Amino acid sequence: MSRTAQLTIDGTSIELPAIVGSEGELGIDIATLRSKTGAITLDPGYGNTGSCESAITFIDGEQGILRYRGYDIAELAERSHFLETSYLVIHGELPDAVALDAFSRRIAEHAALAPSARGHFESFPADAHPMAVLGAMIHAASTHHPEILSRRIEDFDTHAARLIGQTATIAALDHRRSQGLPWIEPDPSLGYIENFLRMMFSPDGREVRLPSSEVVRALDVIFVLHADHEQNCSTSTVRMVASSRASLYASAAAGVSALWGPLHGGANQAVLEMLTEIHSEGDDGTRFLEQVKNKSGNRRLMGFGHRVYKNFDPRALIIKQQCDLVLARLHKADPLLDIAKKLEETALHDDYFVSRKLYPNVDFYSGIIMRAIGIPTEMFTVLFAIGRMPGWIANYKEVMEDKQGKISRPRQIYTGATRRAYVAPDERG
Ligand code: ACO
């Protein structure tokens, strides 16, 4: 039975069709609202607005459910791995062995930067923020592969593979540059995570220091957990840019920019900075939490709260286990971790946080794992971007495949000055 909604504005009633998603989510289709009534909707922050229909990721924030293409995140984190999950997110199905092998090989084959890209790369200041470098290098990649501008669908898999492969390469080479370590090339014979860690930490590129299986696994799980997250700020940005028919590279670079902010992907860096600050002030977290609750100094408990998850973030439960395993394996006693545990325990029982449904999100623990592995704090958001790349690519593909798709162009309620006459400079009071 089709469902509808009635809306009455100034005595005039209209009927609007309802769209029901495959998990029963109900949306009111307001596409005809303005033409029928002259009114638009206003929803700052888009908390009540569905911007698209999508078959990639399902989230139920009340129940703490996250699924990629129907598969539960806990099952994928336990049984899948990043490249397999990337294939699933982009192509919609789990790959068979042949398809996974071809997908992984293509990523490994395209992981090296174009020789001429090295010049751009080395021209950045030594202390350039890695997110700025990542965004710039993704844009630069499209200058080395102008065929992307034709947006030929046959080339899509190659461009997608290049983005997944080169995002890790750019991240690791940027780290090497900042440390004064020599340039090295990716090693296609290694797994994605092993190659990334080798590029990050091998002093000369020849020495392959194999990290412990717990470290490789934890990083893999972090990437799986970040692979997609429905219409978050960066993914919506990717879709918006894609809607203008811009290239995959331009859209992905825009995603990097949106992800950078501390209320989004920048939160994992912000968590570590918050913990470091609390530690440097000789606080165990108690004074800090009081300031957060008093709202003095506009401080927030970073790594807590989520726009969508209002009971718990399912990714946080999984990553907390990985965090414990890595710290036990690396025998790391970390005063920042002690502060994090104290903040977590206190906040979970404090009425301020409980009444506002503020729980730890994925960023609360991912930063601690990355710190234990030796990844510098300013690179945390770059690792988020490596993980999120398949989700951006899948969303870009969905926009491109929607032949009816329109350019994203929201409206606004104008609140500025009404019409007034121009005043010459010498007549302005
Ligand atoms: N610490 C303290 N108070 C908070 C926090 C927090 N982390 N988050 C929300 N609040 C409070 C707000 O001050 C507000 O209080 P009020 O009702 O007294 O005014 C109330 O909770 C609601 O806050 P909103 O900002 O309206 O919640 P919203 O859903 O818009 O924000 C957000 C979600 C941005 C994630 C927010 O919780 C936050 O800033 N968290 C810290 C940053 C963070 O960890 N971001 C990562 C998000 S996950 C991700 O991107 C992977």
Boltz pocket constraint, residues with backbone or C-beta under 6 A from the ligand:
constraints:
  - pocket:
      binder: B
      contacts: [[A, 262], [A, 263], [A, 264], [A, 265], [A, 267], [A, 292], [A, 299], [A, 300], [A, 301], [A, 302], [A, 303], [A, 304], [A, 305], [A, 306], [A, 307], [A, 308], [A, 356], [A, 358], [A, 361], [A, 362], [A, 363]]
      max_distance: 6.0
